[in-house]
Amino acid sequence: MHISCSQPQLLQAVQKVHRAVATTTTLPALTGILFQAEENMLTLQGTDLDLGIIYSFPVEVLTPGELLLPARIFTEMVRRLPPTNLSLQALPDNTVEITYMQSRVHLNSFDPSQFPSLPDIEGNISLEVDLNIIKDAVRKVSIATSSDDLRSIFSGILLEIKPDGTQFNLVATDTHRLAVYRGPLAGVTSNEPVNALIGSRSLNELARLLPGEEGQVQITVGSSQIFARYENLKMYARLLDGKFPHYRQVIPQSYVTKVKVATRDLLETTERATLLARDEIKSRSYIIFLQVDETLKITSEAAEVGHLEEELAAQIEGEPLTLALNGRYLLETLRIIDTEEVILELSAPLKPVVVKPDGEDNYFCLILPVRINTTPENNSPGV
């Protein structure tokens, strides 16, 4: 293989594909990026067997062929090269020569035949989603995934499509909170319902790879994998095994107290309260109290740190209520709310709190309160 291309183009391509490369594996080939050159097009592939990324871009192909290069060292080398034209040429001694200006670098390569073949795109159901919608959906739902077990169903995001094919749902839960996003489809090729459990990492990588501009990404759902395509980018991911919980059963159908408050005010207060709520005992760490009456009062306390109490102006409907929450969960939710005001819907001290952007009905996050016997202020029971 012998190609000529610009350093910025090559760096952009390598950085995209590098995100799928295995970091720990007993198979050296999985730590590499496969380069395939033909018909003035260079295609790069990287995979860890759960996630695969393929990216193509035009180059000058002097000799077609393929190379398998160690991803980490090659990416770092290309990053440090000057923004000029480069030549990559495979040599008979299993090395590659990178030529730029008056200089050259030799790097050892792997045997390309050891790189696993990535699966062909297959599946009965294909859908199209606007780029900005899928990026927004992944950002807002992935906060509720668990990072404890990468193969657990709680580390995944459920993709649902109803038979009418007009909208999709993304749903995630770590058993302490639940996030649901409803978005419109730009197109769908089947009326079959979809329930696909996709790893959070895979969808977050897709969201990072997609540009922030107008356009649609095509997603094909297979029996054990999901495929995404946008222009010269392809990504595939294995679906997770296991049955996602019946999440609709825990979504409150009514509330007794509704609070509308400025998002930034609640965010900044929650940041301060959570800072003081750290505790060496994990079950008490990050716990803050919400007391709703004529105002919204936020309190937190840690014996070795201090005490915080803040009142926020809010529009309140319904009954007075006090409950305890994990402040970190509320904080992560508020950070992805884009509206100026946020709605809190409360039912009881131990029933889920629904947090959603004011004026938008396509997203909400449900947070389970914490069972605790006293408030930091007056030791009143029943929280």
C-alpha positions in Angstrom: 0.0 0.0 0.0 1.2 3.5 -0.9 -0.9 6.6 -0.4 -0.6 10.4 -0.3 -2.8 12.6 1.8 -2.8 15.7 4.1 -1.9 15.4 7.7 -5.1 17.2 8.9 -7.3 14.8 6.9 -5.5 11.7 8.2 -5.5 13.0 11.8 -9.3 13.6 11.7 -9.9 10.1 10.3 -7.6 8.3 12.8 -9.1 10.1 15.8 -12.6 9.0 14.8 -11.7 5.3 14.4 -9.3 5.2 17.4 -12.4 5.5 19.7 -13.4 1.9 18.9 -9.9 0.4 19.3 -9.5 -2.1 22.2 -7.3 -0.8 25.0 -6.9 -4.1 26.9 -7.0 -7.4 24.9 -5.0 -10.5 24.4 -5.4 -10.1 20.6 -2.7 -7.5 19.4 -4.6 -7.0 16.1 -7.5 -5.4 18.1 -5.1 -2.6 19.3 -4.5 -1.6 15.7 -6.3 0.4 13.0 -6.8 -1.3 9.6 -6.0 0.9 6.6 -7.4 -0.2 3.2 -6.6 1.8 0.1 -8.3 1.4 -3.3 -9.8 3.5 -6.0 -8.5 6.8 -4.5 -10.3 6.1 -1.3 -8.7 5.3 2.1 -10.9 3.3 4.6 -10.0 3.0 8.3 -11.4 0.4 10.6 -11.2 0.0 14.4 -13.0 -2.4 16.7 -13.0 -4.0 20.1 -15.5 -6.6 19.0 -18.4 -4.8 20.8 -18.0 -1.5 18.9 -16.7 -0.9 15.4 -16.1 2.3 13.5 -15.4 2.6 9.8 -14.4 5.9 8.2 -13.5 6.7 4.6 -12.1 9.7 2.8 -10.5 10.4 -0.6 -6.7 10.2 -1.0 -4.2 9.7 -3.8 -3.7 5.9 -4.0 -0.4 5.1 -5.6 -0.5 1.4 -4.8 -3.7 -0.2 -3.4 -3.4 -2.5 -0.4 -3.8 -2.6 3.3 -2.0 -2.0 6.5 -2.6 -2.7 10.2 -0.9 -0.2 12.4 -0.7 0.1 16.2 -3.4 2.7 17.0 -1.9 4.5 20.0 1.5 5.2 18.7 0.3 5.9 15.1 -2.3 8.4 16.3 0.1 10.2 18.6 2.7 10.3 15.8 0.2 11.8 13.3 -0.9 14.3 15.9 2.6 15.6 16.2 3.4 15.8 12.5 3.3 19.2 10.7 0.1 20.1 8.7 1.6 19.1 5.4 1.2 16.4 2.8 2.2 12.9 3.9 3.1 9.7 2.2 2.4 6.3 3.8 4.1 3.3 2.2 4.2 -0.3 3.3 7.7 -1.9 3.2 8.6 -5.6 2.7 9.9 -5.9 6.3 6.4 -5.3 7.9 7.0 -1.7 8.6 5.4 1.5 7.2 7.3 4.5 6.1 5.8 7.9 6.7 7.4 10.6 4.6 6.8 14.4 5.2 8.8 17.3 3.8 12.4 16.2 4.1 11.8 13.7 6.9 10.6 10.1 7.4 9.4 7.8 10.2 9.4 4.0 10.2 6.8 2.2 12.4 6.3 -1.5 12.9 3.0 -2.9 11.6 0.8 -6.0 12.4 -0.4 -8.7 10.0 -3.6 -7.3 8.4 -5.0 -10.8 8.0 -5.3 -11.0 11.8 -7.8 -8.1 11.9 -11.4 -9.4 12.4 -13.9 -8.9 9.6 -16.5 -6.4 10.6 -20.1 -7.5 10.0 -22.1 -6.5 7.0 -25.0 -4.1 7.6 -28.1 -6.2 7.9 -31.5 -5.9 9.5 -35.2 -5.7 8.7 -35.7 -2.2 10.2 -34.1 1.0 9.2 -34.9 4.4 10.5 -33.7 8.0 9.9 -33.3 10.5 12.8 -32.2 14.1 12.6 -28.6 14.5 13.8 -29.3 17.1 16.4 -32.2 15.2 17.8 -30.3 11.9 18.3 -27.4 13.8 19.8 -29.7 15.6 22.2 -31.5 12.4 23.1 -28.3 10.5 23.9 -26.9 13.4 26.0 -30.1 13.6 28.1 -30.7 9.9 28.6 -27.2 8.6 29.2 -27.0 10.3 32.6 -29.3 7.6 34.0 -27.1 4.6 32.9 -25.0 2.6 35.3 -21.2 2.4 34.9 -20.8 -0.5 37.4 -21.1 -3.3 34.9 -20.4 -2.7 31.2 -22.5 -5.8 30.2 -25.4 -5.1 32.5 -28.8 -4.1 31.1 -28.5 -1.0 33.4 -25.4 0.1 31.4 -27.6 0.2 28.2 -30.1 2.5 26.6 -33.4 1.1 25.3 -34.4 2.1 21.8 -38.2 1.8 21.3 -40.2 2.3 18.1 -43.9 1.9 18.1 -45.6 0.2 15.1 -46.9 3.5 13.7 -43.3 4.5 13.1 -43.7 8.2 14.0 -41.5 8.5 17.0 -38.7 6.8 18.9 -38.1 6.5 22.7 -34.7 6.3 24.3 -34.9 5.1 27.9 -32.2 4.4 30.6 -32.2 3.5 34.3 -29.7 2.6 36.9 -32.5 1.7 39.3 -32.1 5.0 41.2 -33.3 7.2 38.4 -35.0 6.9 35.0 -34.6 9.1 31.9 -37.0 9.1 29.0 -36.7 11.0 25.7 -39.3 11.0 23.0 -38.3 12.2 19.5 -39.7 12.2 16.0 -38.4 10.0 13.2 -37.5 11.4 9.9 -38.3 8.1 8.2 -38.7 4.4 8.9 -38.7 1.4 6.5 -40.8 -1.0 8.6 -43.9 -1.0 10.7 -42.4 -3.6 13.1 -42.0 -2.5 16.7 -38.4 -2.2 18.0 -37.0 -2.9 21.4 -33.2 -2.8 21.2 -30.9 -2.5 24.2 -27.8 -0.6 23.1 -24.7 0.0 25.2 -24.5 3.5 26.5 -20.9 3.8 25.4 -21.8 2.9 21.8 -24.5 5.6 21.6 -22.3 8.2 23.2 -19.6 7.5 20.7 -22.1 7.9 17.9 -23.2 11.2 19.3 -19.6 12.4 19.5 -18.8 11.3 15.9 -21.9 13.0 14.4 -21.5 16.7 13.4 -23.6 19.4 14.9 -25.4 20.3 11.7 -28.5 19.6 9.7 -28.9 16.1 8.3 -30.1 12.6 9.1 -28.3 9.5 10.4 -29.6 6.1 9.2 -29.9 3.4 11.8 -30.4 -0.2 11.0 -31.5 -2.6 13.7 -30.5 -6.3 13.4 -31.1 -9.3 15.6 -27.9 -8.9 17.6 -26.3 -5.6 16.3 -27.2 -2.1 15.5 -25.6 -0.1 12.6 -25.4 3.6 12.0 -24.5 5.4 8.8 -23.8 9.1 8.1 -22.0 10.0 4.8 -18.6 8.4 5.0 -18.9 7.2 8.6 -20.3 3.8 9.7 -20.6 2.4 13.2 -21.8 -0.9 14.5 -22.4 -2.1 18.0 -23.5 -5.3 19.6 -26.9 -5.3 21.3 -26.9 -6.1 25.0 -28.5 -9.3 26.2 -31.2 -9.2 28.8 -34.7 -7.8 29.3 -35.1 -4.1 30.1 -37.3 -3.4 33.1 -41.0 -2.5 32.6 -40.2 1.1 33.3 -43.7 2.5 32.6 -44.9 1.0 35.9 -42.8 3.3 38.0 -43.7 6.6 36.2 -46.1 8.6 38.4 -49.5 9.3 36.7 -50.2 12.3 39.0 -48.6 14.5 41.6 -49.6 16.4 44.8 -47.0 19.2 44.5 -45.6 21.0 41.5 -42.7 23.4 41.7 -41.5 25.7 38.8 -38.1 27.3 39.5 -35.3 29.0 37.5 -33.0 26.2 36.3 -29.8 28.1 36.9 -30.8 29.1 40.4 -31.7 25.5 41.4 -28.5 24.2 39.7 -26.2 26.6 41.5 -27.9 26.0 44.9 -27.8 22.2 44.3 -24.1 22.5 43.5 -23.4 24.2 46.8 -25.6 21.9 48.8 -24.0 18.8 47.2 -20.6 20.1 48.0 -21.4 20.2 51.7 -23.3 16.9 51.6 -20.3 14.6 51.2 -20.0 11.9 53.8 -17.6 9.1 54.5 -20.6 6.8 54.9 -21.7 6.1 51.3 -25.4 5.8 52.2 -25.4 9.4 53.5 -23.2 10.9 50.8 -24.6 13.7 48.6 -28.0 13.7 50.4 -29.8 17.0 50.2 -33.2 18.0 51.5 -36.0 19.7 49.5 -38.6 21.4 51.6 -41.6 22.8 49.7 -44.0 25.2 51.3 -44.4 28.8 50.3 -40.9 28.7 49.0 -38.4 26.0 47.9 -35.8 25.4 50.6 -32.7 23.4 50.0 -30.6 22.2 53.0 -27.7 19.9 53.4 -25.3 19.0 56.2 -22.2 17.0 56.9 -20.9 16.8 60.5 -17.2 17.3 59.5 -17.9 20.0 56.8 -20.8 22.3 57.6 -24.4 23.2 57.0 -26.2 24.9 54.1 -29.7 26.4 53.9 -31.0 28.3 50.9 -34.5 29.5 49.9 -35.4 29.9 46.2 -38.3 31.9 44.8 -40.6 29.4 43.0 -44.1 28.9 41.7 -45.6 26.3 43.9 -48.9 24.4 43.5 -50.2 21.8 45.9 -49.3 20.6 49.3 -46.2 21.2 51.5 -43.7 18.4 51.2 -40.3 17.5 52.4 -38.0 14.8 51.0 -34.4 13.8 50.6 -32.6 13.2 47.3 -29.2 12.3 46.1 -28.0 15.8 45.2 -25.6 14.4 42.5 -28.5 12.9 40.6 -30.4 16.1 40.7 -27.3 18.1 39.7 -26.6 15.9 36.6 -30.2 16.2 35.5 -30.3 20.0 35.9 -27.0 20.3 33.8 -28.7 18.9 30.7 -31.9 20.9 31.0 -31.8 23.6 28.4 -34.9 25.7 29.3 -34.8 28.7 31.6 -37.2 27.1 34.1 -37.5 23.5 35.3 -40.5 21.7 36.7 -40.4 19.4 39.7 -43.4 17.1 40.3 -43.6 15.5 43.7 -46.0 12.9 45.0 -44.8 11.8 48.5 -41.6 11.7 50.5 -40.7 8.3 49.2 -42.2 8.4 45.7 -40.3 9.4 42.6 -39.6 13.0 41.8 -40.2 13.9 38.1 -37.8 16.6 36.8 -38.6 18.0 33.3 -37.9 21.2 31.3 -40.6 23.8 31.4 -42.7 23.9 28.2 -41.3 20.7 26.7 -42.9 17.3 26.9 -40.3 15.2 25.1 -38.1 14.5 28.1 -38.2 13.8 31.8 -35.9 12.3 34.5 -37.3 10.5 37.4 -35.3 10.4 40.7 -36.0 8.2 43.6 -35.9 9.9 47.0 -33.7 8.6 49.8 -35.2 7.1 52.9 -33.9 9.0 55.9 -35.3 9.6 59.4 -34.3 13.2 60.2 -33.7 16.5 58.5 -30.6 18.4 59.3 -32.6 21.4 60.5 -35.1 20.2 63.0 -34.8 16.4 63.3 -38.5 16.0 62.2 -39.5 12.4 61.4 -41.2 11.1 58.3 -38.8 12.0 55.5 
